[in-house]
Amino acid sequence: MQLRLSLATLALAVGVSAVACTFTVDGVTGGDDLSVETDLAGTPDLAVPPDLTVVAVDLLGLDLTGLDLTTPPDLTTPPDLTTPPDLTPPPDLRPGPDLLTPPDMTPPPDMTPVTPILSVAATNMALSSSFTAEGTLDWLHAGYLTVGARNEKSGASELGTLQSTGTVARFGSYQRTTSWTDGTPTATATTNDGIYTDGTFTLTAKSTTTSRLLRFYVVVYRTTATLTVSLPGQTDYTQQLVSPGNDPVGIYKTYEITYRSAADSTLTVSIASTSSSVGGDVSFLGATLTTAP
């Protein structure tokens, strides 16, 4: 078996026009001779591959034809290193916590359900009553100087408009005196005036979750009068008051009504002449509203 190596083929493969190479094949060394024949007859040791180690290659004659080495890379304009890059961090656009205003530490409102109340007590009317002192929330007087006059606490609106049925008239000589110093349209007055009817007087008052006290000033004269007090969620309160047919002056009463509702609501109070003799009637002198003690 013979092995033939052609260095011309190797030189052509690497693009070298002239190659000086020294190599060894199974102990046979070749020089400039471009062909080597070695008798491989016999039984070659195929377990050991032939030594094809390249000892040296002369690259001086390497063909560099076609490579443009005349124009070096452009190094005339170096990168601008005089101005450092802007490393300022961007602004934090997230809203931060408000550290100037302290947190609201107001305790939550009491959520305990409010129990409504309604109670009525009748007392003899005092000889004189100061509506300014008794009506810290509001008050109302009817009949001062004229039958249609209505005076009330200035700036207040807790009492509604007095309603009436039947024939309404004014009386200026009641045996009780009322006064005020914070009224409108009349700022200050002391009077024995009032109004009466053979029908009904009805008054409303605002109701809240705070207990209030309404005083209702009435006179029953020669009639059977029925007082009715209504509050949503509560049973109506009724009471009769009888003044006999020969009563010379009538019955002076102050009804003290203590009330409270589970939510904002309206209290309604009425007094009606239900069974009267000739000339019998019920009178309204006024009402005051304050916070219950």
For each residue, the residues with C-beta under 8 A, 3 or more apart:
1: 40 41 44
2: 37 38 39 40
3: 25 36 37 38 40 50
4: 35 36 37
5: 10 23 25 30 35 36
6: 9 10 34 35
7: 10 11 19 21 34
8: 11 12 34
9: 6 12 13
10: 5 6 7 13 14 19 21
11: 7 8 14 16 17 18 19
12: 8 9 15
13: 9 10
14: 10 11 19
15: 12 62 63
16: 11 19 59 61 62 63
17: 11 61 63
18: 11 58 61
19: 7 10 11 14 16 57 58 61
20: 32 56 58
21: 7 10 54 55 56 57 58
22: 29 30 31 55 56
23: 5 29 30 52 53 54 55
24: 27 28 29 30 51 53 55
25: 3 5 28 30 36 38 50 51 52
26: 38 40 44 50 51
27: 24
28: 24 25 36 38
29: 22 23 24
30: 5 22 23 24 25 33 36
31: 22
32: 20
33: 30 36
34: 6 7 8
35: 4 5 6
36: 3 4 5 25 28 30 33
37: 2 3 4
38: 2 3 25 26 28
39: 2
40: 1 2 3 26 44
41: 1
42:
43:
44: 1 26 40
45: 48
46:
47:
48: 45
49: 52
50: 3 25 26
51: 24 25 26
52: 23 25 49
53: 23 24
54: 21 23 57
55: 21 22 23 24
56: 20 21 22
57: 19 21 54
58: 18 19 20 21 61
59: 16 62
60:
61: 16 17 18 19 58
62: 15 16 59
63: 15 16 17
64: 67 69
65:
66:
67: 64
68: 71
69: 64
70:
71: 68
72: 75
73:
74: 77
75: 72 78
76:
77: 74
78: 75 81
79:
80: 83
81: 78
82:
83: 80
84: 87
85:
86:
87: 84
88:
89:
90:
91:
92: 96
93:
94:
95:
96: 92 99
97:
98: 101
99: 96
100:
101: 98
102: 105
103:
104:
105: 102
106:
107:
108: 111
109:
110:
111: 108
112:
113: 262
114: 209 260 261 262 263
115: 260 262
116: 231 233 234 259 260 261 262
117: 211 234 258 259 260
118: 229 231 234 235 237 257 258 259
119: 257 258 259
120: 227 229 237 239 255 256 257 258
121: 255 256 258
122: 239 241 253 254 255 256
123: 253 254 256
124: 252 253 254
125: 129 176 217 219 252 253 254 285
126: 129 176 254
127: 175 176 177
128: 176 177 178 179
129: 125 126 134 176 177 178 179 217 254 286 288
130: 133 134 178 179 180
131: 134 135 139 141 153 178 179 180 183 286 288
132: 135 139 153 179 180 181 182 183
133: 130 136
134: 129 130 131 139 215 288 290
135: 131 132 138 139 153 156 180 287 288 289 290
136: 133 289 290 291
137: 153 156 158 212 289 290 291
138: 135 152 153 156 157 158 159 205 288 289
139: 131 132 134 135 152 153 156 159 180 286 287 288 289
140: 150 151 152 153 159 162 203 286 287
141: 131 144 150 151 152 178 180 183 189 191 285 286
142: 149 150 162 194 195 284 285 286
143: 146 147 149 170 171 172 193 194 195 284
144: 141 149 151 186 189 191 193
145: 149 191 193
146: 143 149 170
147: 143 168 169 170 195
148:
149: 142 143 144 145 146 186
150: 140 141 142 161 162
151: 140 141 144 180 183 184 185 186 189
152: 138 139 140 141 156 159 183 184
153: 131 132 135 137 138 139 140 156 180 182 183 184
154: 182 183 184 187
155: 184
156: 135 137 138 139 152 153 159
157: 138
158: 137 138 205 206 289
159: 138 139 140 152 156 203 204 205 206 287 289
160: 203 204 205 266
161: 150
162: 140 142 150 201 202 203 284
163: 201 202 203
164: 168 195 197 199 200 201 202 284
165: 197 199 200
166: 197 198 199 200 273
167: 197 198 199
168: 147 164 195 196 197 199
169: 147 195 196 197
170: 143 146 147 193 194 195
171: 143 174 193 194 195 196 283
172: 143 191 192 193
173: 192
174: 171 192 193 194 219 252 283 285
175: 127 192 249 252
176: 125 126 127 128 129 192 217 252 285
177: 127 128 129 190 191 192
178: 128 129 130 131 141 190 191 192 217 285 286
179: 128 129 130 131 132 189 190 191
180: 130 131 132 135 139 141 151 153 183 188 189
181: 132 187 188
182: 132 153 154 187
183: 131 132 141 151 152 153 154 180 186 187 188 189
184: 151 152 153 154 155 187
185: 151
186: 144 149 151 183 189
187: 154 181 182 183 184
188: 180 181 183
189: 141 144 151 179 180 183 186
190: 177 178 179
191: 141 144 145 172 177 178 179
192: 172 173 174 175 176 177 178
193: 143 144 145 170 171 172 174
194: 142 143 170 171 174 219 283 284 285 286
195: 142 143 147 164 168 169 170 171 283 284
196: 168 169 171 219 221 281 282 283 284
197: 164 165 166 167 168 169 200 201 273 281 282 284
198: 166 167 223 273 276 280 281
199: 164 165 166 167 168 272 273
200: 164 165 166 197 270 271 272 273 282
201: 162 163 164 197 218 270 271 272 282 284
202: 162 163 164 268 269 270
203: 140 159 160 162 163 216 268 269 270 284 287
204: 159 160 266 267 268 269
205: 138 158 159 160 212 214 266 267 269 287 289
206: 158 159 264 266 267
207: 212 231 259 260 261 264 265 266 267
208: 212 260 261 264
209: 114 260 261 262 263 264
210: 260 291 292
211: 117 258 259 260 291 292
212: 137 205 207 208 258 259 260 289 290 291 292
213: 256 257 258 289 290 291 292 293
214: 205 256 257 259 267 269 287 288 289
215: 134 254 255 256 257 287 288 289
216: 203 227 254 255 257 269 271 287
217: 125 129 176 178 253 254 284 285 286 287
218: 201 225 227 253 255 271 282 283 284 285
219: 125 174 194 196 250 251 252 253 282 283 285
220: 223 225 241 242 243 250 251 253 271 282 283
221: 196 243 247 249 250 251 279 280 281 282 283
222: 243 244 245 246 247 250 276 277 279 280 281
223: 198 220 243 273 274 275 276 277 280 281 282
224: 240 241 242 243 273 274 275 276
225: 218 220 240 241 242 243 271 272 273 274 282
226: 238 239 240 241 271 272 274
227: 120 216 218 237 238 239 240 241 255 269 270 271
228: 236 237 238 268 269 270 271 272
229: 118 120 236 237 238 255 257 259 267 268 269
230: 234 236 237 267 268 269
231: 116 118 207 234 259 261 265 267 268
232: 261 265 266
233: 116 261 262 265
234: 116 117 118 230 231 259
235: 118
236: 228 229 230
237: 118 120 227 228 229 230
238: 226 227 228 229
239: 120 122 226 227
240: 224 225 226 227 274
241: 122 220 224 225 226 227 251 253
242: 220 224 225
243: 220 221 222 223 224 225 247 250 251 280
244: 222 247
245: 222 277 280
246: 222
247: 221 222 243 244 250 251
248:
249: 175 221
250: 219 220 221 222 243 247 283
251: 219 220 221 241 243 247
252: 124 125 174 175 176 219
253: 122 123 124 125 217 218 219 220 241
254: 122 123 124 125 126 129 215 216 217
255: 120 121 122 215 216 218 227 229 269
256: 120 121 122 123 213 214 215
257: 118 119 120 213 214 215 216 229 267 269
258: 117 118 119 120 121 211 212 213 292
259: 116 117 118 119 207 211 212 214 229 231 234 267
260: 114 115 116 117 207 208 209 210 211 212 292
261: 114 116 207 208 209 231 232 233 264 265
262: 113 114 115 116 209 233 265
263: 114 209
264: 206 207 208 209 261
265: 207 231 232 233 261 262
266: 160 204 205 206 207 232
267: 204 205 206 207 214 229 230 231 257 259
268: 202 203 204 228 229 230 231
269: 202 203 204 205 214 216 227 228 229 230 255 257 287
270: 200 201 202 203 227 228
271: 200 201 216 218 220 225 226 227 228 282 284
272: 199 200 201 225 226 228 282
273: 166 197 198 199 200 223 224 225 276 280 281 282
274: 223 224 225 226 240
275: 223 224
276: 198 222 223 224 273 279 280 281
277: 222 223 245 280
278:
279: 221 222 276
280: 198 221 222 223 243 245 273 276 277
281: 196 197 198 221 222 223 273 276
282: 196 197 200 201 218 219 220 221 223 225 271 272 273
283: 171 174 194 195 196 218 219 220 221 250
284: 142 143 162 164 194 195 196 197 201 203 217 218 271
285: 125 141 142 174 176 178 194 217 218 219
286: 129 131 139 140 141 142 178 194 217
287: 135 139 140 159 203 205 214 215 216 217 269
288: 129 131 134 135 138 139 214 215
289: 135 136 137 138 139 158 159 205 212 213 214 215
290: 134 135 136 137 212 213
291: 136 137 210 211 212 213
292: 210 211 212 213 258 260
293: 213
